[in-house]
C-alpha cells in the first residue's frame, strides 16, 4: 500500500539519501582503489540520485510538520530535526553538485576534502535520522491520537506468551 500522508511519505523517503551517501562514497573509494571506472560511475550516479532523494525527503518532512498531531515537546524536537534536515540536504546536494562539476575526477587534495566532508555528512545524516526517530519513538509524534489511544488501550489487555513462543 502506498503512503497516504506526508508523514508516511517522509518515513518512506527519509532513509534513502543517507544510505545513498554512504554507498556512493564506498563505491567511489572502491573504484579509486581498484581503478575500476564502473565503480566510480556507480558512485557518481548514486550520489546524484541521493541528492535528489534528499530534496524529496526534505519536502515531505516540511509538509509532514504542518500536518501531524503533536504537542510542545514534539514541536521542539521537530524544529531541531527540521534544521538538521535542511543542513543535511544542503550538504548532500552540495556534494552531488560538486561531484557533477568535477565529474572527470578530483585533484588529490580536493578528493581528500570531498571524501572527508562526505564521511562527516554521513555521520551527521545518522544523527539527523536519530533525532527524527525520537519524534515518533520517544514522543509519539506523527501518530494520530485515535491510533495512539487504541494502541494504549490494546496494550493494557493481558498479552502473554507460552514458554518458547515467539512472535512470527
C-alpha positions in Angstrom: 0.0 0.0 0.0 1.3 3.4 -0.9 1.9 6.0 1.8 -1.2 8.2 2.3 0.0 11.1 4.5 3.0 13.4 4.3 4.3 11.8 7.5 4.1 8.4 5.9 5.8 9.7 2.7 8.6 11.2 4.8 9.1 7.9 6.7 9.2 6.1 3.3 11.7 8.5 1.7 14.0 9.8 4.5 16.4 6.8 4.8 17.4 6.8 1.1 19.5 9.9 1.0 21.6 8.8 4.0 22.0 5.3 2.5 22.9 6.6 -0.9 25.6 9.0 0.5 27.3 6.1 2.3 27.0 3.8 -0.6 28.2 6.5 -3.1 31.3 7.1 -1.0 32.0 3.4 -0.6 31.6 2.8 -4.4 33.8 5.8 -5.3 36.5 4.8 -2.9 36.4 1.2 -4.1 36.6 2.5 -7.7 39.6 4.6 -6.8 41.4 1.8 -5.0 40.7 -0.8 -7.7 40.9 1.7 -10.7 37.5 0.4 -11.9 35.6 3.1 -13.7 32.4 1.2 -13.4 32.5 1.5 -9.6 33.3 5.2 -9.8 30.4 5.7 -12.2 28.0 3.8 -9.9 29.2 6.0 -7.0 28.7 9.1 -9.1 25.1 8.2 -10.0 24.3 7.0 -6.5 25.4 10.4 -5.1 23.4 12.3 -7.7 20.3 10.3 -7.1 20.8 10.7 -3.3 20.9 14.4 -3.8 17.5 14.3 -5.5 16.2 12.0 -2.8 17.4 14.5 -0.1 15.2 17.1 -1.7 12.2 14.8 -1.7 12.8 13.8 1.9 13.1 17.5 2.9 9.9 18.4 1.0 8.0 15.5 2.6 9.3 16.4 6.1 8.3 20.0 5.8 4.9 19.0 4.6 4.6 16.4 7.4 5.5 19.0 10.1 2.4 21.0 9.1 0.0 18.1 9.1 0.8 15.8 12.1 -0.7 16.0 15.5 1.8 16.9 18.1 2.4 18.7 21.4 5.0 21.2 22.7 7.8 18.7 23.4 7.5 17.1 20.0 7.5 20.6 18.4 10.8 21.4 19.9 12.4 18.2 18.6 10.7 18.6 15.2 12.3 22.1 14.9 15.7 20.7 15.7 15.2 17.8 13.2 14.0 20.3 10.6 17.1 22.4 10.9 19.3 19.4 10.7 17.4 18.1 7.7 17.8 21.4 5.9 21.6 21.3 6.6 21.7 17.6 5.6 20.0 18.4 2.3 22.4 21.3 1.7 25.4 19.0 2.4 24.2 16.2 0.2 23.1 18.3 -2.7 26.3 20.4 -2.4 28.4 17.2 -2.6 26.3 16.0 -5.6 26.8 19.3 -7.4 30.5 19.3 -6.6 30.8 15.8 -7.9 28.9 16.7 -11.1 31.1 19.7 -11.7 34.2 17.6 -11.1 32.9 14.6 -13.0 36.2 13.7 -14.5 37.8 13.5 -11.1 39.4 15.4 -8.3 42.8 16.9 -7.7 44.5 14.8 -4.9 43.8 17.3 -2.1 40.4 18.1 -3.4 39.5 14.4 -3.4 40.6 14.1 0.2 38.5 17.1 1.2 35.5 15.8 -0.7 35.6 12.4 0.9 36.2 13.8 4.3 33.2 16.1 4.0 31.2 13.2 2.7 32.1 11.0 5.6 31.2 13.8 8.1 28.0 14.2 6.1 27.2 10.5 6.6 27.8 10.8 10.4 25.6 14.0 10.5 23.0 12.2 8.5 22.8 9.3 11.0 22.4 11.9 13.9 19.7 13.7 11.9 17.9 10.3 11.5 18.3 9.6 15.2 16.7 12.9 16.1 13.9 12.3 13.7 13.3 8.8 15.1 12.9 10.3 18.6 9.9 12.3 17.3 8.0 9.0 16.8 9.5 6.5 19.1 10.0 8.7 22.2 7.3 11.3 21.8 4.7 9.6 19.6 4.7 12.5 17.1 3.1 11.7 13.8 0.8 9.0 15.3 -2.8 10.2 15.2 -4.4 10.5 18.6 -7.1 7.9 17.8 -4.4 5.4 16.8 -2.3 6.1 19.9 -5.4 5.8 22.2 -6.2 2.5 20.6 -2.7 1.2 21.0 -2.6 2.3 24.7 -5.9 0.5 25.3 -4.8 -2.6 23.5 -1.5 -2.7 25.4 -3.5 -2.7 28.7 -5.1 -6.0 27.8 -3.4 -9.2 29.0 -0.9 -10.4 26.5 1.4 -13.2 27.3 3.5 -15.9 25.5 3.9 -19.5 26.5 7.4 -20.9 27.1 9.3 -20.9 23.8 6.6 -19.0 21.9 7.9 -16.1 19.7 6.3 -13.5 17.5 6.0 -14.6 13.9 
